[in-house]
Amino acid sequence: MNVVRRRSMFLIIGVIPLFLVACNSEQPTQQVKQTNTVWNLVSVPVLQKSLAVNYRTTGSVVSDQRIDVASRTSGYIREILVREGVNVKKGEPLLMLDGANVEGAINQALAAVNKSKSALKDAQTDLMRFEALFKRGSVSDNKVRKIRLQRDVARDTLSEAKAGLKTANSQRQYTQITSPIDGVVVERYKREGDLAAPGVPLLTVESNEGLLFETYIAEGQLGKLKEGDTLNVEVDALNEKVAGVIARIVPSGNPLTRKSRVKISLSAVPGLLPGMFGRAHFEVGKKMRPIVQQLSVVRRGGLDGVFVVDEDNTAHFRWLQFGEVIGESIEVLAGLNDGELILAKPDNRVREGDAIMKKGAASE
């Protein structure tokens, strides 16, 4: 019984492939014929245009007025009146120094003035008395001359003492340090109780007016730029372009980076602050490039391009390499030649090989 079953199974397995081959041979081969659509669309010639060759660099907005505020006299800091980020006006107090030494110097100078006044008064009295005695012949001319010399010395001593008092009084104003400009406090280097010394920065105040954009350019581009050239600076924080003028070019370059520093004067724009990051767009020449309208650009298979119309009025999709966007147009870096026809406003349903009825419309 088992032998019969096995033979039956082998027979069925052998028959099945023959049956499938017979079924397939009975089905006729069907060929699907694809028909191309005819479109009533306008084609335009590709034209070349003279475009600016831009050279881009990165940089930061800086203040043309950045001042390190220091003391002109020594003294301990008694009080700091401002903190970082605070806007200040010109002449506004920033910090106070301990004026004990200054007041002591003033009192000492005042005492010297009073002493000199007394000495001058006494010398003047002696001179008047000896001059009267000289008229009566009681003293010699030499004695009167010595007394007059003492009076002159006392007068000079008084003048010197007054000058010392004036200098001491002038030091009093330096115990209150004020802002030299309108701006914002960006750095604070000392704390209350620290010793302030002449020439050592205490605070840094930066003006928000007269802002510059500082960047560095390669030495190969240095000869293509000059002071007074206009350009645009794209500031990321403002998401807009700010008009600028090249204010200063430092011809001495960095020996490591081979770049030179350039400072660009920026237009007054609300919200523009020192420290903002941006990109400068320098125009360093001209170039001829094909341009197409952005309405002519389509995407097929994840690639951007245009439909080119050949001599037989047939549309062919061509992938292009694009450059900068110029208004409503876009620069073509590779893929198109001057004079070729493309669809001005292709329909989304246009496919490879479709026929185009209209052609040769003027390009805008």
C-alpha positions as CSV (number, residue, x, y, z in Angstrom):
1,M,0.0,0.0,0.0
2,N,2.8,2.4,0.8
3,V,4.5,1.7,-2.5
4,V,1.3,2.6,-4.4
5,R,1.0,5.9,-2.6
6,R,4.5,6.9,-3.2
7,R,4.2,6.1,-6.9
8,S,1.0,8.3,-7.1
9,M,2.7,11.2,-5.5
10,F,5.7,11.1,-7.8
11,L,3.3,11.0,-10.8
12,I,1.4,14.1,-9.6
13,I,4.6,16.0,-9.0
14,G,5.8,15.2,-12.5
15,V,2.5,16.2,-14.1
16,I,2.2,19.7,-12.5
17,P,5.1,21.4,-14.3
18,L,3.8,20.1,-17.6
19,F,0.4,21.5,-16.8
20,L,1.8,24.9,-16.0
21,V,3.8,25.1,-19.2
22,A,0.8,24.1,-21.2
23,C,-1.3,26.9,-19.5
24,N,1.3,29.5,-20.1
25,S,1.6,28.5,-23.7
26,E,-2.1,29.0,-24.2
27,Q,-2.0,32.7,-23.0
28,P,-1.1,35.1,-25.9
29,T,1.6,37.7,-25.3
30,Q,0.0,41.2,-24.7
31,Q,2.1,44.3,-25.6
32,V,1.1,47.6,-23.8
33,K,1.5,50.5,-26.1
34,Q,2.2,53.8,-24.4
35,T,0.9,56.9,-26.0
36,N,2.5,60.3,-25.4
37,T,0.3,63.3,-24.5
38,V,0.3,66.5,-26.5
39,W,0.5,69.7,-24.4
40,N,-0.5,73.2,-25.3
41,L,2.4,74.9,-23.4
42,V,4.7,77.8,-24.0
43,S,8.5,77.2,-24.4
44,V,11.1,80.0,-23.9
45,P,14.7,80.2,-25.0
46,V,17.4,80.1,-22.3
47,L,19.4,83.3,-22.1
48,Q,22.6,84.1,-20.4
49,K,23.0,87.1,-18.0
50,S,25.9,88.9,-16.5
51,L,26.0,88.1,-12.8
52,A,28.1,89.2,-10.0
53,V,30.9,87.0,-8.7
54,N,30.4,87.0,-4.9
55,Y,33.1,86.2,-2.3
56,R,31.7,85.4,1.1
57,T,33.4,85.6,4.4
58,T,32.2,85.2,8.0
59,G,32.7,87.6,10.8
60,S,31.1,89.5,13.7
61,V,29.6,92.9,14.4
62,V,31.9,95.0,16.6
63,S,31.7,98.5,18.1
64,D,33.8,101.2,16.7
65,Q,33.9,102.7,20.2
66,R,34.9,100.1,22.8
67,I,36.5,101.8,25.8
68,D,38.3,100.3,28.8
69,V,37.4,102.5,31.7
70,A,40.3,102.9,34.2
71,S,41.1,105.0,37.2
72,R,43.6,107.8,37.2
73,T,44.4,107.4,40.8
74,S,45.0,104.5,43.3
75,G,42.3,103.6,45.7
76,Y,40.0,100.8,46.9
77,I,36.7,100.3,45.1
78,R,34.0,101.4,47.5
79,E,31.0,100.8,45.2
80,I,30.2,99.5,41.7
81,L,27.1,101.1,40.4
82,V,26.5,99.1,37.2
83,R,26.6,95.5,36.0
84,E,27.1,93.8,32.6
85,G,24.4,94.5,30.0
86,V,23.3,97.8,31.6
87,N,22.9,100.8,29.2
88,V,24.6,103.9,30.4
89,K,24.7,107.6,29.4
90,K,27.8,109.7,28.9
91,G,28.8,111.2,32.3
92,E,26.8,108.6,34.3
93,P,28.6,107.4,37.4
94,L,29.9,103.8,37.0
95,L,31.8,103.2,40.3
96,M,33.1,105.0,43.4
97,L,36.5,104.8,44.9
98,D,37.5,105.2,48.6
99,G,38.5,108.9,48.7
100,A,40.2,108.8,52.1
101,N,43.7,109.2,50.6
102,V,42.5,112.0,48.3
103,E,40.8,113.9,51.2
104,G,44.0,113.5,53.2
105,A,46.0,115.0,50.4
106,I,43.6,117.8,50.0
107,N,43.8,118.7,53.7
108,Q,47.6,118.5,53.6
109,A,47.7,120.8,50.6
110,L,45.2,123.2,52.2
111,A,47.4,123.4,55.3
112,A,50.4,124.2,53.2
113,V,48.5,127.0,51.5
114,N,47.5,128.5,54.9
115,K,51.1,128.2,56.1
116,S,52.4,129.9,53.0
117,K,49.9,132.7,53.3
118,S,51.0,133.4,56.9
119,A,54.7,133.3,55.9
120,L,54.0,135.7,53.0
121,K,52.1,138.1,55.2
122,D,54.9,138.1,57.8
123,A,57.5,138.7,55.0
124,Q,55.5,141.5,53.6
125,T,55.3,143.2,57.0
126,D,59.0,142.8,57.5
127,L,59.7,144.4,54.1
128,M,57.5,147.4,54.9
129,R,59.2,147.9,58.2
130,F,62.7,147.7,56.8
131,E,61.9,150.0,53.9
132,A,60.8,152.6,56.4
133,L,64.0,152.2,58.4
134,F,66.0,152.4,55.2
135,K,64.4,155.8,54.4
136,R,65.6,157.0,57.8
137,G,69.0,155.6,57.2
138,S,68.8,153.1,60.0
139,V,69.5,150.0,57.8
140,S,71.6,149.4,54.8
141,D,70.3,148.8,51.3
142,N,71.7,145.2,51.4
143,K,69.5,144.4,54.4
144,V,66.4,145.7,52.6
145,R,67.3,143.6,49.5
146,K,67.6,140.4,51.6
147,I,64.2,141.1,53.2
148,R,62.6,141.7,49.8
149,L,64.1,138.4,48.6
150,Q,62.5,136.6,51.6
151,R,59.1,138.2,50.6
152,D,59.5,137.0,47.0
153,V,60.3,133.4,48.2
154,A,57.3,133.4,50.5
155,R,55.1,134.5,47.5
156,D,56.5,131.7,45.3
157,T,55.9,129.2,48.1
158,L,52.3,130.3,48.3
159,S,51.9,129.9,44.6
160,E,53.4,126.4,44.8
161,A,51.1,125.5,47.7
162,K,48.0,126.7,45.8
163,A,49.0,124.6,42.8
164,G,49.3,121.6,45.1
165,L,45.9,122.3,46.5
166,K,44.4,122.5,43.0
167,T,46.0,119.2,42.0
168,A,44.7,117.5,45.2
169,N,41.2,118.9,44.5
170,S,41.3,117.5,41.0
171,Q,42.0,114.1,42.3
172,R,38.6,114.2,44.1
173,Q,36.7,114.0,40.8
174,Y,38.5,110.7,40.0
175,T,37.1,109.0,43.0
176,Q,33.8,109.0,41.0
177,I,34.4,107.3,37.6
178,T,31.8,108.1,35.0
179,S,31.0,106.7,31.5
180,P,32.9,108.4,28.7
181,I,30.2,107.5,26.1
182,D,26.6,106.4,25.6
183,G,26.7,102.6,25.4
184,V,26.4,99.4,27.3
185,V,28.6,97.8,29.9
186,V,30.0,94.6,28.4
187,E,32.7,93.6,30.9
188,R,33.4,94.1,34.6
189,Y,36.9,93.2,35.8
190,K,36.9,94.2,39.5
191,R,34.7,93.8,42.5
192,E,34.0,96.0,45.4
193,G,36.9,96.1,47.8
194,D,39.5,95.5,45.0
195,L,42.3,97.9,44.6
196,A,42.1,100.2,41.5
197,A,45.4,101.3,40.0
198,P,46.0,103.8,37.3
199,G,45.8,102.4,33.8
200,V,44.3,99.0,34.9
201,P,40.8,98.5,33.3
202,L,37.9,98.3,35.6
203,L,35.0,98.2,33.2
204,T,34.5,98.0,29.4
205,V,31.8,100.2,27.8
206,E,30.8,99.6,24.2
207,S,28.8,102.0,22.1
208,N,25.8,100.7,20.1
209,E,26.3,103.5,17.5
210,G,28.8,103.4,14.6
211,L,28.8,99.6,14.5
212,L,31.3,97.7,12.2
213,F,31.4,94.3,10.7
214,E,34.9,92.8,11.2
215,T,35.9,90.0,8.9
216,Y,39.0,88.5,7.2
217,I,39.7,88.1,3.4
218,A,42.1,85.9,1.6
219,E,45.2,87.6,0.2
220,G,44.2,86.6,-3.3
221,Q,41.0,88.8,-3.1
222,L,42.7,91.8,-1.5
223,G,43.4,93.5,-4.8
224,K,39.7,93.2,-5.9
225,L,38.4,95.3,-3.0
226,K,38.9,98.9,-2.0
227,E,37.7,101.3,0.7
228,G,34.3,102.8,-0.2
229,D,32.9,99.7,-1.9
230,T,29.3,98.9,-1.0
231,L,28.1,95.4,-0.1
232,N,25.6,93.5,1.9
233,V,26.1,91.8,5.3
234,E,23.8,89.0,6.2
235,V,23.2,89.0,9.9
236,D,21.9,85.7,11.2
237,A,20.2,87.0,14.3
238,L,18.2,89.6,12.4
239,N,17.5,87.2,9.4
240,E,18.1,90.1,7.0
241,K,20.8,91.8,5.0
242,V,22.3,95.0,6.2
243,A,23.9,97.5,3.8
244,G,27.5,98.2,4.4
245,V,30.5,100.1,3.1
246,I,34.2,99.0,3.4
247,A,35.6,101.4,5.9
248,R,39.1,100.1,6.5
249,I,41.3,97.4,4.9
250,V,44.4,96.3,6.8
251,P,46.9,95.3,4.1
252,S,49.2,93.5,6.6
253,G,48.0,89.9,6.6
254,N,48.2,87.2,9.2
255,P,51.3,85.0,8.4
256,L,49.4,81.9,9.5
257,T,46.0,82.3,7.8
258,R,47.2,84.5,4.9
259,K,44.2,86.7,5.5
260,S,43.8,90.5,6.0
261,R,41.3,92.2,8.3
262,V,38.5,94.3,6.8
263,K,36.1,96.5,8.7
264,I,32.8,97.3,7.2
265,S,30.7,100.3,8.3
266,L,27.0,99.1,8.8
267,S,23.8,101.0,8.4
268,A,21.7,101.7,11.5
269,V,19.3,98.8,11.9
270,P,17.0,98.2,14.9
271,G,18.2,95.3,16.9
272,L,21.7,95.2,15.5
273,L,24.1,94.7,18.4
274,P,27.9,94.0,18.8
275,G,28.9,90.3,18.8
276,M,26.3,89.2,16.3
277,F,27.5,86.7,13.7
278,G,27.1,87.4,10.0
279,R,28.4,86.9,6.5
280,A,29.8,89.5,4.2
281,H,29.0,89.3,0.4
282,F,31.8,91.0,-1.6
283,E,31.4,91.5,-5.3
284,V,34.8,90.6,-6.9
285,G,33.9,90.3,-10.6
286,K,31.3,89.4,-13.2
287,K,30.3,86.1,-14.9
288,M,28.0,85.0,-17.7
289,R,25.5,82.3,-16.6
290,P,22.3,80.9,-18.0
291,I,19.3,81.8,-15.9
292,V,15.8,80.3,-15.8
293,Q,12.6,81.4,-14.0
294,Q,11.8,79.5,-10.9
295,L,8.4,78.7,-12.3
296,S,10.2,76.6,-15.0
297,V,11.9,74.3,-12.4
298,V,10.2,71.0,-11.7
299,R,11.1,67.9,-9.6
300,R,11.2,64.5,-11.1
301,G,12.5,61.5,-9.2
302,G,13.9,63.6,-6.4
303,L,15.9,65.8,-8.8
304,D,15.3,69.4,-9.8
305,G,15.5,70.4,-13.5
306,V,13.5,71.6,-16.5
307,F,11.8,70.2,-19.5
308,V,13.9,70.9,-22.6
309,V,12.0,71.0,-25.9
310,D,13.9,69.6,-28.9
311,E,13.6,70.3,-32.6
312,D,10.7,67.7,-32.9
313,N,8.7,69.6,-30.2
314,T,9.3,66.8,-27.7
315,A,9.8,67.5,-24.0
316,H,12.7,65.9,-22.2
317,F,13.4,66.3,-18.5
318,R,17.0,67.4,-17.8
319,W,18.5,67.5,-14.3
320,L,20.3,70.8,-13.7
321,Q,22.9,72.1,-11.2
322,F,21.6,75.4,-9.8
323,G,23.4,78.3,-8.2
324,E,22.1,81.5,-6.5
325,V,18.5,82.6,-6.5
326,I,18.2,86.1,-8.2
327,G,14.7,87.4,-7.5
328,E,12.3,85.2,-9.4
329,S,15.1,83.6,-11.4
330,I,17.8,81.1,-10.5
331,E,21.3,80.7,-11.8
332,V,22.2,77.5,-13.7
333,L,25.7,76.2,-13.1
334,A,25.6,73.2,-15.4
335,G,23.1,71.4,-17.7
336,L,21.8,74.1,-20.1
337,N,23.2,76.0,-23.0
338,D,22.4,79.4,-24.3
339,G,19.4,79.4,-26.8
340,E,17.9,76.0,-25.8
341,L,14.1,75.9,-25.4
342,I,12.5,75.0,-22.1
343,L,8.9,74.9,-20.9
344,A,8.1,78.2,-19.2
345,K,5.4,76.9,-16.9
346,P,5.3,73.1,-17.2
347,D,2.2,71.2,-16.1
348,N,2.8,68.7,-13.2
349,R,1.5,66.0,-15.5
350,V,4.1,66.5,-18.3
351,R,6.2,63.4,-18.8
352,E,9.2,62.4,-20.8
353,G,8.5,62.4,-24.5
354,D,5.3,64.4,-24.5
355,A,4.7,66.7,-27.5
356,I,4.6,70.5,-27.1
357,M,2.4,72.6,-29.4
358,K,3.6,76.1,-28.7
359,K,7.2,77.1,-28.8
360,G,9.6,80.1,-29.2
361,A,7.9,82.5,-26.9
362,A,9.9,85.5,-25.9
363,S,11.9,85.1,-22.6
364,E,11.3,87.6,-19.9
